[in-house]
């Protein structure tokens, strides 16, 4: 069961990263680089 939870968390983290990246790319004006 712990293994499944770890997999779930890693998947959730990956999805979060992708979503955050997409949001940042959608609004390039928010980053001052």
N, C-alpha and C positions, 0 to 999 in steps of 0.2 A: 504493500500500500504506500509506503514511504517513497518507493521508487516512482510510482505513478504520480505522486504529488510533486516530486522533483521535476519530472518531465513536464507536468502542467505548468509549473512555475517558469521553467526555461522557455516554454512555448509562449507564455504570456509576456515574458520579458522581450522576446524577439518581436512579437507583434507590437509591443509598446515602442520599441526602437524604430520599427518600420513606420508606424503612424507618426511618431515625433519627427522623423526625417522628412516624411511627406509634408507635414505641416510647415516645417522650416523651408522646404523647397517651394511650397505654395506661396510663401510670403518672404521673398528675398530682401525686402526693405527692412525687415525687423533685425537683420544681422548687420553689424557694422564691420565687415571684414573687407 
